[in-house]
Amino acid sequence: MSRFAVWQLVAQIAARLCYNSDEALTNMTAGCCLMTETNMAFSPDLDRVFARRGWLSRQSPAARRQVLEMSRRVAFDTGENIVHIGDSAGGVFGIVSGGVGTIGVTDLAGPTLGHVMRPGAWFGIGPLLTSGQRSMSFRAMEETELVLAPLSELRPAMTTDPAFAVMIAQLTEETTRVGVEVACEALIRSAHRRVAAKLLRITAVRDGVVSAYPQGFRINQVDLAEMTALSRNHVNRILNDFQASGLVALSYNHIQITDPEGLAACAREAEA
């Protein structure tokens, strides 16, 4: 191994160790890993992202600004792990652009990719409530920008401001609700209906989310097969059926939802 490769490895390990503390990202310098960071997150453009959908869209403009002003912006490349199961916590994340995959594991199954979140969504709240380690992993499914609200900022606000604590409780409720909805759709018996529901869920097109790619959302058939408990070949056949019906347009590692309401009608069809 070259000296440069050794230095890269050491830098990545050091960055990871820093990242697992509340001061994680402030101590990370450019080039240590694929993640990049900028300082305080608030801007009018950013405020508009979180005013459109998700937890902060249901809060007052002042409350939304409070959360964003305590946050910092971070970016991840495609395939980069954001946090791992068992990591010490650095804070709670909000999605500015891109997509974040949620990966769970039990003592009987996993790790399994179950869902992809889109701009406006927040994740990683568990350690804020439990003071424990991460119980899920999160991965950037494409080039992704996030904001990170550190625990060192969130905890004092929860302690001193009852309204802020209520706002965090609302995020907990939303996270639980989305998890139940994902599980409910995963239990759809018809494979065609299940894939249709999953595509709508992981793209959020019916919420107004638009892909950054002209050819559609970056979704490969292997990941879609994992999220729908089907074989890759089965998923490929279903996607080709959808394309023939004008519901989607397919290209390499990308899916464009061309008829969201038609796809929703497919997902709602009665079980045979």
C-alpha positions as CSV (number, residue, x, y, z in Angstrom):
1,M,0.0,0.0,0.0
2,S,1.4,3.4,-1.0
3,R,2.1,6.1,1.6
4,F,-0.8,8.2,0.0
5,A,-3.2,5.3,0.3
6,V,-2.2,4.8,4.0
7,W,-2.7,8.5,4.7
8,Q,-6.2,8.3,3.0
9,L,-7.1,5.4,5.2
10,V,-5.9,7.0,8.4
11,A,-7.7,10.3,7.5
12,Q,-11.0,8.4,6.8
13,I,-10.8,6.6,10.2
14,A,-10.0,9.8,12.0
15,A,-12.9,11.5,10.2
16,R,-15.2,8.7,11.2
17,L,-14.2,8.9,14.8
18,C,-14.8,12.7,14.8
19,Y,-18.1,12.3,13.0
20,N,-19.4,10.1,15.8
21,S,-19.3,12.8,18.4
22,D,-21.6,15.8,18.8
23,E,-18.8,18.0,17.4
24,A,-18.3,15.6,14.5
25,L,-18.6,17.7,11.5
26,T,-16.9,20.9,12.9
27,N,-13.7,19.0,13.2
28,M,-13.8,17.4,9.7
29,T,-11.7,18.9,7.0
30,A,-12.2,18.7,3.2
31,G,-10.6,15.6,1.7
32,C,-10.9,13.3,4.7
33,C,-13.8,11.5,3.2
34,L,-16.5,11.9,0.6
35,M,-18.6,14.0,2.9
36,T,-18.2,17.7,2.6
37,E,-19.5,20.3,5.1
38,T,-20.5,24.0,5.1
39,N,-21.3,26.1,8.1
40,M,-24.7,27.4,9.4
41,A,-27.5,26.0,7.3
42,F,-30.1,28.7,7.1
43,S,-30.9,30.4,3.8
44,P,-34.1,31.4,2.0
45,D,-33.6,28.6,-0.5
46,L,-33.1,26.1,2.2
47,D,-36.1,27.4,4.1
48,R,-38.2,26.8,1.0
49,V,-37.1,23.2,0.7
50,F,-38.3,22.4,4.2
51,A,-41.4,24.6,3.9
52,R,-42.7,22.3,1.1
53,R,-43.0,18.9,2.8
54,G,-42.0,17.0,5.9
55,W,-41.9,17.8,9.6
56,L,-40.7,21.4,9.4
57,S,-43.3,22.3,6.8
58,R,-45.9,21.9,9.6
59,Q,-44.0,24.3,12.0
60,S,-44.1,28.0,12.1
61,P,-41.5,29.9,10.0
62,A,-39.8,31.0,13.3
63,A,-39.5,27.4,14.5
64,R,-38.3,26.2,11.1
65,R,-35.6,28.9,11.2
66,Q,-34.6,28.0,14.7
67,V,-33.8,24.4,13.6
68,L,-32.0,25.4,10.4
69,E,-29.9,28.0,12.2
70,M,-28.6,25.4,14.6
71,S,-27.8,23.1,11.7
72,R,-24.9,22.7,9.3
73,R,-24.9,21.5,5.7
74,V,-23.3,18.2,4.7
75,A,-23.0,16.4,1.3
76,F,-22.5,12.7,0.5
77,D,-21.7,10.9,-2.7
78,T,-23.7,8.1,-4.2
79,G,-23.4,4.9,-2.1
80,E,-21.7,6.6,0.9
81,N,-22.9,5.6,4.3
82,I,-24.2,8.4,6.4
83,V,-24.4,6.6,9.7
84,H,-24.1,2.9,10.6
85,I,-26.0,0.8,13.1
86,G,-24.1,1.0,16.4
87,D,-22.6,4.5,15.7
88,S,-22.5,7.1,18.4
89,A,-24.9,9.8,17.5
90,G,-24.0,13.2,15.9
91,G,-27.5,14.6,15.5
92,V,-30.7,14.6,13.5
93,F,-30.6,14.9,9.7
94,G,-32.9,16.7,7.2
95,I,-32.7,16.0,3.5
96,V,-32.1,19.0,1.2
97,S,-31.7,17.1,-2.1
98,G,-31.1,13.6,-3.3
99,G,-32.3,10.4,-1.5
100,V,-31.4,8.5,1.7
101,G,-31.9,4.8,2.0
102,T,-33.0,3.3,5.4
103,I,-31.4,0.0,6.3
104,G,-32.7,-2.1,9.2
105,V,-31.6,-5.3,10.9
106,T,-33.0,-7.6,13.5
107,D,-31.7,-10.7,15.1
108,L,-33.5,-12.7,12.5
109,A,-33.0,-10.8,9.3
110,G,-31.1,-8.0,7.5
111,P,-29.4,-5.7,6.9
112,T,-32.2,-4.8,4.5
113,L,-32.9,-1.7,2.5
114,G,-36.5,-0.8,3.2
115,H,-37.2,2.7,2.1
116,V,-35.8,5.8,0.4
117,M,-36.5,9.2,1.8
118,R,-36.6,12.4,-0.2
119,P,-36.2,16.2,0.3
120,G,-38.0,17.5,3.3
121,A,-37.8,14.3,5.3
122,W,-35.9,14.1,8.6
123,F,-34.2,11.0,10.1
124,G,-31.9,9.8,12.9
125,I,-34.0,11.0,15.8
126,G,-33.5,7.8,17.9
127,P,-30.4,8.8,19.8
128,L,-31.8,12.2,20.7
129,L,-34.6,10.4,22.6
130,T,-32.7,7.4,24.0
131,S,-29.1,8.7,24.4
132,G,-28.1,5.4,22.8
133,Q,-26.4,4.3,19.7
134,R,-27.8,4.2,16.2
135,S,-30.3,1.4,15.6
136,M,-30.5,1.9,11.8
137,S,-28.1,2.6,9.0
138,F,-28.6,5.3,6.4
139,R,-27.0,5.5,2.9
140,A,-26.9,8.1,0.2
141,M,-28.7,6.6,-2.8
142,E,-27.5,9.4,-5.1
143,E,-25.6,12.6,-4.6
144,T,-27.3,13.9,-1.5
145,E,-27.2,17.1,0.5
146,L,-28.3,17.2,4.1
147,V,-28.5,19.4,7.1
148,L,-27.4,18.1,10.5
149,A,-28.9,19.5,13.7
150,P,-26.3,18.4,16.4
151,L,-27.5,16.8,19.7
152,S,-25.5,19.5,21.5
153,E,-27.9,22.1,20.1
154,L,-31.1,20.1,20.2
155,R,-30.9,18.9,23.8
156,P,-30.7,22.3,25.5
157,A,-33.5,23.6,23.3
158,M,-35.7,20.7,24.4
159,T,-34.9,21.2,28.0
160,T,-35.5,25.0,28.1
161,D,-38.3,25.3,25.6
162,P,-41.5,23.2,26.1
163,A,-42.7,24.2,22.6
164,F,-39.5,22.9,21.1
165,A,-39.9,19.6,22.9
166,V,-43.4,19.3,21.5
167,M,-42.1,19.9,18.0
168,I,-39.6,17.1,18.5
169,A,-42.4,14.9,19.7
170,Q,-44.2,15.7,16.5
171,L,-41.2,14.5,14.5
172,T,-41.2,11.3,16.5
173,E,-44.9,10.7,15.6
174,E,-44.2,11.4,11.9
175,T,-41.3,9.0,11.8
176,T,-43.5,6.3,13.4
177,R,-46.3,7.0,11.0
178,V,-44.1,6.8,7.9
179,G,-42.6,3.5,9.2
180,V,-46.1,2.0,9.6
181,E,-47.1,3.1,6.1
182,V,-43.9,1.6,4.6
183,A,-44.6,-1.7,6.4
184,C,-48.3,-1.7,5.3
185,E,-47.3,-1.2,1.7
186,A,-44.7,-3.9,2.0
187,L,-47.5,-6.4,2.9
188,I,-49.4,-5.8,-0.3
189,R,-49.8,-9.4,-1.7
190,S,-49.9,-8.5,-5.5
191,A,-46.3,-8.0,-6.8
192,H,-47.5,-5.4,-9.4
193,R,-49.4,-3.4,-6.7
194,R,-46.5,-3.7,-4.3
195,V,-43.9,-2.4,-6.8
196,A,-46.3,0.4,-7.8
197,A,-46.8,1.5,-4.2
198,K,-43.0,1.3,-3.5
199,L,-42.1,3.4,-6.5
200,L,-44.5,6.1,-5.4
201,R,-43.2,5.9,-1.8
202,I,-39.5,6.1,-2.6
203,T,-39.8,8.9,-5.2
204,A,-42.4,11.0,-3.4
205,V,-43.6,12.3,-6.8
206,R,-47.1,12.8,-5.5
207,D,-45.7,15.2,-2.9
208,G,-44.2,17.3,-5.7
209,V,-40.6,16.0,-5.4
210,V,-38.8,16.2,-8.8
211,S,-35.6,14.2,-9.6
212,A,-32.4,16.1,-10.2
213,Y,-31.7,13.8,-13.1
214,P,-33.4,14.4,-16.5
215,Q,-33.8,10.6,-16.9
216,G,-35.6,10.2,-13.6
217,F,-34.8,9.0,-10.1
218,R,-31.7,7.0,-9.5
219,I,-33.1,3.6,-8.6
220,N,-31.6,0.4,-9.7
221,Q,-33.5,-2.9,-10.0
222,V,-31.4,-4.7,-7.4
223,D,-32.4,-2.1,-4.7
224,L,-36.0,-2.1,-5.8
225,A,-36.1,-5.9,-5.7
226,E,-34.7,-5.8,-2.1
227,M,-37.4,-3.3,-1.0
228,T,-40.2,-5.3,-2.5
229,A,-39.1,-8.8,-1.5
230,L,-39.0,-9.9,-5.2
231,S,-36.3,-11.3,-7.5
232,R,-34.5,-8.9,-9.8
233,N,-36.0,-10.7,-12.8
234,H,-39.5,-10.4,-11.5
235,V,-39.0,-6.6,-10.8
236,N,-37.7,-6.2,-14.4
237,R,-40.8,-7.8,-15.9
238,I,-43.1,-5.6,-13.8
239,L,-41.2,-2.4,-14.7
240,N,-41.4,-3.4,-18.4
241,D,-45.2,-3.9,-18.0
242,F,-45.4,-0.4,-16.4
243,Q,-43.4,1.1,-19.2
244,A,-45.6,-0.5,-21.8
245,S,-48.6,1.0,-20.0
246,G,-47.0,4.5,-20.0
247,L,-46.6,4.6,-16.2
248,V,-42.8,4.8,-16.1
249,A,-39.9,5.4,-18.4
250,L,-36.8,3.3,-17.8
251,S,-33.1,4.0,-18.4
252,Y,-29.9,2.6,-16.9
253,N,-30.2,2.8,-13.1
254,H,-33.0,5.4,-13.4
255,I,-36.8,5.4,-13.4
256,Q,-39.0,8.3,-14.4
257,I,-42.5,8.2,-13.1
258,T,-44.5,9.5,-16.2
259,D,-48.0,8.9,-14.8
260,P,-48.1,9.2,-11.0
261,E,-51.9,8.9,-10.7
262,G,-52.0,6.0,-13.1
263,L,-49.4,4.3,-11.0
264,A,-51.4,5.1,-7.9
265,A,-54.5,3.5,-9.5
266,C,-52.4,0.4,-10.2
267,A,-51.3,0.3,-6.5
268,R,-55.0,0.6,-5.4
269,E,-56.4,-2.2,-7.5
270,A,-58.3,-4.9,-5.5
271,E,-56.4,-8.1,-4.8
272,A,-57.2,-10.9,-7.1
